Amino acid sequence: MSLTNAILGLLTQSPMTGYDLKNRSFDSSIAHFWPADQAQIYRTLDKMAEQGWVESQVEFQEERPNRKVYSITGKGRTELRHWLLSFQPLPPYREPFLIQLFFAEDLSNVQIITQLEAQRDAHRQRLEGYQQIPLPTLDQLTEYRETSLQRLTLEMGIKVEQAYLEWFDLAINTVRNFPEKT
């Protein structure tokens, strides 16, 4: 997935400024699985305008800076649809903590468990954050496609974090049974 496609998708909901995209859309939903900073969003909008996928209009404001509001074009909708219908290959899996664990041979059991518990706590916090997102459950959403698809996305995040927590419990119990390093 690219930032371009995320922006195109958000602009199908309504025209927005770069600020709106970042602060009202990305940070409240998509950032859970695809973060972007303000500068990335503006650079991408400029490239998308060059491609003809978005257009902008300046809204004049009194006592405030003018706003540049972006909207998706027909070309942008075609590009988004093409991307939505294309297969997405699995991304490379990179987990820095697993590299630490892989090479933790010289640490004591207590040190390894301390690291595992810290990681487990971070994943537990992320799971709690996901569980706070106010989306109805799937059985309540059968008639609402957009919200159901958003809930399915959230469910994936929840399931991933639950799997992490299960694995951390397994890892901690395994390390507890190691003989101490001499």
Backbone torsions as a table, in degrees:
resi	resn	phi	psi	omega
1	MET	NA	150.7	177.2
2	SER	-123.8	161.5	176.7
3	LEU	-59.4	-36.2	178.8
4	THR	-55.0	-47.5	-177.5
5	ASN	-68.7	-35.4	176.4
6	ALA	-63.1	-43.7	179.6
7	ILE	-65.5	-44.7	177.5
8	LEU	-57.0	-44.4	179.2
9	GLY	-61.1	-43.4	179.3
10	LEU	-65.2	-37.5	-179.3
11	LEU	-72.0	-15.3	173.1
12	THR	-70.4	-22.8	179.5
13	GLN	-76.4	-40.8	176.0
14	SER	-175.6	156.6	174.3
15	PRO	-63.8	145.4	-178.0
16	MET	-149.1	158.0	170.3
17	THR	-82.7	167.4	174.1
18	GLY	-59.4	-38.8	177.9
19	TYR	-61.9	-45.6	178.9
20	ASP	-61.3	-42.3	179.4
21	LEU	-57.4	-45.5	-177.4
22	LYS	-71.8	-54.4	-167.8
23	ASN	-86.0	-28.5	-179.3
24	ARG	-103.3	-22.5	-176.4
25	SER	-110.1	-59.9	-177.4
26	PHE	-61.0	-55.0	-172.4
27	ASP	-63.2	-25.5	-177.8
28	SER	-94.9	-8.1	-178.5
29	SER	-146.2	-69.0	-171.0
30	ILE	-66.5	-29.4	-177.1
31	ALA	-60.3	-18.0	177.7
32	HIS	-64.7	-25.4	-179.5
33	PHE	-132.6	-5.9	176.7
34	TRP	-152.8	84.1	-178.3
35	PRO	-74.4	153.8	175.5
36	ALA	-151.7	145.3	176.4
37	ASP	-97.1	169.2	-175.3
38	GLN	-57.9	-44.2	-178.0
39	ALA	-62.8	-41.0	178.0
40	GLN	-60.7	-42.7	-178.1
41	ILE	-62.9	-47.2	-179.3
42	TYR	-65.3	-41.3	177.5
43	ARG	-61.1	-41.4	-179.2
44	THR	-67.3	-40.9	177.1
45	LEU	-59.6	-41.5	178.4
46	ASP	-61.1	-44.8	178.9
47	LYS	-64.8	-39.0	-179.9
48	MET	-66.7	-36.2	177.1
49	ALA	-65.3	-40.7	176.8
50	GLU	-61.3	-35.6	179.2
51	GLN	-76.2	-14.4	-177.1
52	GLY	83.6	16.9	-178.3
53	TRP	-87.5	-22.9	175.4
54	VAL	-135.4	157.8	172.1
55	GLU	-133.1	160.0	-178.1
56	SER	-131.4	154.3	173.8
57	GLN	-131.6	141.0	178.3
58	VAL	-89.2	126.1	174.3
59	GLU	-100.2	119.9	-179.6
60	PHE	-81.0	136.6	-178.9
61	GLN	-129.9	141.4	175.1
62	GLU	-86.4	140.5	177.2
63	GLU	63.8	9.1	175.9
64	ARG	-142.6	158.3	176.2
65	PRO	-63.5	149.4	176.5
66	ASN	-62.7	154.1	-178.9
67	ARG	-111.4	139.7	174.8
68	LYS	-104.0	111.5	-175.9
69	VAL	-102.4	126.2	-177.5
70	TYR	-99.6	144.9	172.7
71	SER	-138.2	154.5	-178.7
72	ILE	-78.7	143.4	178.0
73	THR	-99.0	175.1	174.6
74	GLY	-59.8	-40.4	176.6
75	LYS	-62.4	-37.8	178.5
76	GLY	-66.6	-40.5	177.6
77	ARG	-64.2	-39.1	177.7
78	THR	-64.1	-44.0	178.9
79	GLU	-62.6	-44.7	179.3
80	LEU	-61.7	-45.1	180.0
81	ARG	-62.4	-43.0	177.2
82	HIS	-57.4	-46.3	-179.9
83	TRP	-65.7	-40.8	-179.8
84	LEU	-62.2	-29.7	-178.9
85	LEU	-90.4	-2.9	-177.7
86	SER	-93.4	149.8	177.5
87	PHE	-70.0	136.8	176.8
88	GLN	-105.1	113.4	178.8
89	PRO	-65.4	155.3	178.1
90	LEU	-62.5	135.1	178.4
91	PRO	-75.0	157.5	175.6
92	PRO	-62.1	140.9	-179.1
93	TYR	-94.5	121.1	178.9
94	ARG	-129.8	121.3	179.9
95	GLU	-133.8	96.2	-176.6
96	PRO	-53.5	-38.5	-179.2
97	PHE	-61.4	-36.6	179.6
98	LEU	-65.5	-29.7	174.4
99	ILE	-66.5	-42.9	176.5
100	GLN	-59.2	-48.6	-177.9
101	LEU	-62.8	-41.4	-178.7
102	PHE	-56.2	-36.7	-176.6
103	PHE	-105.6	18.7	-175.0
104	ALA	-83.7	12.0	-177.2
105	GLU	-48.2	-39.3	-175.1
106	ASP	-84.3	-2.4	177.4
107	LEU	-86.1	155.6	175.5
108	SER	-75.1	164.0	176.9
109	ASN	-57.1	-43.0	-179.5
110	VAL	-61.4	-43.0	179.7
111	GLN	-64.2	-41.7	179.1
112	ILE	-65.4	-45.3	-179.9
113	ILE	-62.9	-38.0	177.1
114	THR	-59.3	-44.5	178.2
115	GLN	-64.8	-44.2	178.9
116	LEU	-61.2	-43.0	-179.4
117	GLU	-66.3	-38.0	177.8
118	ALA	-63.8	-43.6	177.7
119	GLN	-65.1	-42.1	178.7
120	ARG	-59.6	-42.8	179.4
121	ASP	-62.9	-39.5	178.6
122	ALA	-64.3	-40.7	178.2
123	HIS	-70.1	-34.8	176.5
124	ARG	-63.5	-41.1	177.7
125	GLN	-63.8	-41.5	178.2
126	ARG	-62.8	-44.1	178.2
127	LEU	-59.4	-44.8	178.3
128	GLU	-60.7	-38.5	176.3
129	GLY	-62.5	-44.3	177.9
130	TYR	-61.7	-40.4	-177.4
131	GLN	-69.6	-16.4	177.7
132	GLN	-85.0	-12.7	-177.7
133	ILE	-67.2	124.4	-172.5
134	PRO	-81.4	74.0	173.9
135	LEU	-118.3	136.0	177.3
136	PRO	-61.4	158.2	178.5
137	THR	-70.7	162.4	-176.6
138	LEU	-60.8	-37.4	-179.0
139	ASP	-67.7	-15.2	176.5
140	GLN	-93.0	-3.2	-168.7
141	LEU	-117.2	12.4	-170.6
142	THR	-54.7	-26.5	-177.4
143	GLU	-95.0	-5.1	-172.9
144	TYR	-115.5	94.8	-175.3
145	ARG	-58.7	-53.1	-174.3
146	GLU	-59.7	-49.4	-178.9
147	THR	-68.7	-34.9	177.6
148	SER	-64.1	-41.4	178.9
149	LEU	-67.0	-37.3	176.0
150	GLN	-65.0	-40.9	179.1
151	ARG	-65.7	-39.5	176.7
152	LEU	-59.8	-40.5	177.5
153	THR	-62.4	-44.8	177.8
154	LEU	-63.5	-40.3	178.8
155	GLU	-59.4	-37.8	177.4
156	MET	-61.5	-46.0	178.1
157	GLY	-59.7	-42.3	179.2
158	ILE	-63.7	-46.5	-179.3
159	LYS	-63.0	-39.5	178.7
160	VAL	-62.9	-45.7	-179.4
161	GLU	-66.8	-36.7	176.4
162	GLN	-64.1	-38.9	177.6
163	ALA	-65.1	-41.6	176.1
164	TYR	-58.3	-47.4	-178.1
165	LEU	-61.0	-41.4	177.7
166	GLU	-62.1	-43.6	179.8
167	TRP	-65.4	-41.4	179.4
168	PHE	-61.7	-40.3	176.1
169	ASP	-60.7	-43.9	177.5
170	LEU	-60.9	-46.7	-178.0
171	ALA	-63.6	-43.9	-179.9
172	ILE	-62.8	-45.6	178.7
173	ASN	-63.3	-36.7	178.6
174	THR	-65.2	-47.7	-177.9
175	VAL	-65.7	-34.8	177.2
176	ARG	-58.8	-29.1	-178.9
177	ASN	-89.4	-3.2	176.8
178	PHE	-68.1	145.4	169.1
179	PRO	-67.8	147.6	179.7
180	GLU	-68.0	145.7	178.9
181	LYS	-71.3	137.4	-179.9
182	THR	-106.6	NA	NA
